[in-house]
């Protein structure tokens, strides 16, 4: 199945990466020169995480569709036997797509903490992290890290999203194989997406509060993205006027960016709008040609999107390193948390972010991804 929307998806990934970068900078690197102009609350990009999940659900299911169509057998065991080879190949690709980068960042964080921290409280969580990410439970460990405010452990914090996606990648192909045909898969994807969006997520949030890292707060995007993947017929279905496409892009993008920051977690359907905006953004990138080709920004979005995993994986670790190194150089006798993140530090961080991301993409992300495809 030819995927002509690939460039639009890459640009959408780039947009999401930039929103998360803004969120991370505002979180770990307080910048008075920015906060004086823009309210701190508007500098978060938490909605971009939902956008990533929507893209993942859509793209991963699209990669499975052709294989699902070729399944043989009337029973689940027969179809599993028919799918065994390509299913193992799918898991292999997902492993090499993510884990070499995960190990590199963990080793980098370990070296950094070894040189900068006197206590060893970080050793055990860091050693557990690879297994927790691999088994899909690391998102719950991140909740405990945040609760004790160990900011240096946030160097590997972004990998909580991999744990959520790992649960989806492991189980969802098996569920799709269990379905007899694509009609059943379409109905199931939509039903599960709507169930979590309108019942499970708001219901549990009202009982236990909003759980940003929990699976139930993020899985509806994965299911709804999968639903749109089954609706895609192999061709972009329409070509809108450029101005209209850009307007749709801008409206959905602003909803993803600003809506989560304008509501209270206690609102019953607090996550509904950002979920729908995220899923519709991903669907628009598939069904409307050049929907995310915004003048000037489109090349920036595409560049970052094509290196999105490298760009995403190293952000917090690099921010920690820049903050520590510059503060220890200019303020060697005082704790780094006593100082704000100044303009020169911001420039150093942004330049290093692009340089390191490019290096990681060329020497880790792309080679390991190609190896997984063999």
N, C-alpha and C positions, 0 to 999 in steps of 0.2 A: 504494500500500500504506500503510495507516494505521499509524502507529507510536505506539502508546499507551504505550510504555515510556519515552518521551523524558524525562520528569521524573526517572525513576530513573537514567537514564544521566547526566543533568546532576548529580544528587546524587553519583553515583559519581565523576564528574570533579572535583567540588569536594573530595571526600575525598582524591583523588590530589594535587590542587593543594596542599592543606594539608600532606601528607606531604613533598612536594618543598620547600615553604617551610621546614619544619623542618630538612631536610637542608641547604639552602643557608645558613640562619642558623647552624647548628652548624659549617659549613665556613668561612665567611668572617667570621663575627662571634662570636669566642669569648666565652662568657658564663659567668663563674665562678659567678654566682648560680643558674644552672641546672645546671651541671656538678657542683656540690656535692650536688645532689639526685638527678640522673639520670646514669648512666654515659654518657660521650660517644658510645660506640658505638651506643647505643640511640636517639640523636637523629638518625640518618640515615633517609632515606626512599627509598632507591634502588629498592625494589620498586615504588614508584608509577610509575616510568617504564614498567615492563612492563605495568602496568595501563592506562596511556595507549595503549600500542601495541595491546593487546587490544581496547580500545574503538574505536580507529581502524580496525582490520581489520574489525570487526563493522559499524560504522556506515557506512563507505565502501562496503563490499560490498552492504549493504542499499540504499544509494542507487543502485547499479548494477543491482540485480536486475530491476527492472521494465523497464529498457532492454534488458537481455540477453534477457529473454523475448520481446521484439519483434523480435529479429534475423531477417533473411531471408537465405537462401542456404545452399547445401550445402557450399561451400568457404570457407576462411579469407578469401580475397580478396573473395568476395561478401559475407560478414558484415562485413568491414571497411568495405566501401563502404556497407553499410546503417547502420553505426554511426558513420560519419565525423562527422556533425553533432553528435550528443549526446556523442561522445568529446571533440571540441574544446571543447564547452561544459563538460564535466567538468573538463578541464585548466584552463580559464579560471577556474572557480569555485575550484579549489584554489589557483591563483596569487593571486587577490585575497583569498582567505581568510587568507593568511599574509604575503605580501611587503610590503604597505604597513606592517604592524607591524614587520617585520624591518628595513626601511629606517629607520623612525623610531628604533628602539632603537640601530641602528648610528650614526646621526647624533648621537644623545644621548651615546653612549659616546665618539665622536670629539671632541665639544665638551668633555666632561669631562676626557678625557686631555690635550687640548690645553692646558687651563688648569692641570693638576696634575702633568704629567710633563715632566721636562727632556729625556729621551732620546726618540727617535722610532722605537724598535724596534716599536712597536705599529701604525705607519701601514700598512706593507705587508700584514700579516695582516688588518687591518680593511678595507682596500680590496679584498682578495681575497674576503672573506667572502660578499658577496651572490652572486657567481658560484658559489662553492663550495656554498652552500646550494641555489641553483637547480639545480645539476648533481648534487646528492646526494652530495657527497664531503666535506662540512664536518665530519662526525663524525670523520674521520681527522685533520683539522687540529686539532680540539680535543684529540686525544690528544697531539699535539706541543706544544700550549699547556700542557697539564697537566704534561708531562714537564719543561718548563723553569720551571714554577712561576710563570708570569706571572699573578698573581692578578687584576690589573686587566683582563686580556683575558677573564676569566670573565664580564664584563658581557654578552657575547654568547654565552657558552658554552652556555646552554640550547638554542640553536638547532640543536645537533647532532642532536636528535631529529627535527627537520624534514628533515634530510638523509636520515636512515634512511627516514622516511615518504615522501619524494619518490621514492626508488628504487621503493618499493612502489606509489605512486600512478601512476607512469609505466608500469611494466611489467605490473602485475597486471591492469588492464583488458584489455590486449592478450592476456594468457594466457587470461583468461576468454572473450574473443571467439573465441579459437582452439578452445576446447572446443565440442563439438557440442550439448550440452544441459546442464541443471542437474545431472543425475545424475553426469556426468563431472566437473563443477565441484566437487561435494560430495566425491567421492572424491579429487580432486586436492588440494583444500584440506586435508583431513584427513591425507592421505599426506605432503604437504610439511611440515605442522605437526609431525607425529610424527617425521618424518625429522630435521628440524633439532633438535627437542627432545631426542630420545634417542640420536642418532648424531652429527650434525654438530657441534652446540654442545659437548657433553661431550668429543667426540673431539679437536676443535681446542683446547679449553681445556686438555686434558691434555698436548697437544704444545707449545703456545705460551703457556699461562697464560690466565687470565680476561681478556677484552678487553671492558670495559664499554661502549665506544663502537662496537664493530664490528657490522656488519650481522648476522653469524651469531649474535650473542648476543641479538638482539631480534626476529628475523624470525618465529620460531615463533609468537609471540603474534599477529602480524598474520595468519598463515595460519589458525590455530585460531579466531581471531575471525571470519574469513571463513567458516569451516566452519559455525559456529553461525548466521551470517546466512542461509545457505541452508536451515537447518532451520526458521527462523522462518516461520510461515505467515500473519502479518499480525495476529494476536491474541495477547494474553498468555495463555499456556496454563493457568495456574492461579493461584489466589489462596490463599496459605497463611495460616495463623493469624499474627497480627501478631507474637506472641512468637517463633514459630518463624522467621519471616522475619528478625527482628532478631538472633536467635541465629546464623543462617547468615551474615548480614552481618558480625557481630562476629568470628566465627571466621575468615572469609576475609580480612577487613580486618586482623586481627592477624597472619595469616600473611604478607600482603603487606608489612606494616610491619616486623615483628620478625624473620622468618625469615632474610632476607639478612644480618642483622647477627649471627646466631648460628652461622654456618658459615664454613668456610675456603674460599677460592677454589680450593684444590687438591682439594677434594672432587669426585669424578668427576661426580656429578649435582647439583652445587651450585645450579644455576639451575632445576632441574626443578620443585621445589615452588612457588616464587614464580611461575613461569610458569603452572602449573596453577591456582593460587589466583587469579591475575589474570584468566585466561580464564574461569574459573568465576564470578568476581565479575561480569564483563561479561555473561555468559550469564544469570546470576541476575537481573540488572537488566532483562533482556529478557523472560525467560520467567516470572518471578514478580512479580506486581503489588505495588507498594509495598514492594519488598524492601529498599530503602535509605531508607525513610521513618522514620528514628529520631527519636523525640521530642526537641524542642529543637534538636538538631543538624541536622535535615533542612532547615530554612530557611537555615541558614548554608551547608551543603553546596550547596544549590540556587543560592544567590546567587553563590557563588564559581564553581560549575560553569558557570553561564550566562555568566560573564566569564572563563572559564578561560584562554584564550589571552593576554588582556591581563595577567591575574594572573601567569601563568607567564613571559611574555616579559620583564617589567620587573624581576623579583625581584632578580637579582644586580647589575644596573646600579644599581638604587636603593640596595641595601645598600652598594655601594662608595661611592656619593655621600654617604650618611648617615654612614658611618664616617669618610670623609675630612673632611667639613665639620665634624662635631662635634669630631673630634680636632684639626683645625687651629685651631679656635676656642678650645678649652680647653687644648690642649698645643701651641702654635704652634712651639716650638723643638725638638721631638723628633719622630722618625718615627712615623707612625700605628701601625705594627705593634708598637710598644713598649707599647701600651695595650690593655686588654681592652675588650670591648663591654659597657657598663654598662646598668643598668636604664633610665635616661632615654633612652639611645640606642635601646634595644629598643622602647620605647613610641613614639618618634618614627618609627622604621622601620615598625612595624605600622600606625600611623595613616596614614602617607604611602603605604604599600602599597595600602591600600583606596581612598584618595582618588585616587591616580594611576591605579590599575586602572580605576576607574569612569570617569574622564575619557577614558582611552584606548579603553575599550569604546564610549562614546557617540560619540566623534569620529573614531576610526580603525577599530576592529575591526568594529563593526556597519555603518557606511556602506560600507566596502570590501567586506564580505561581501555586502551587498545589491546593490552594483554588479556584483559577479561573477555574480549570479543573473540579471541582465538579458539 
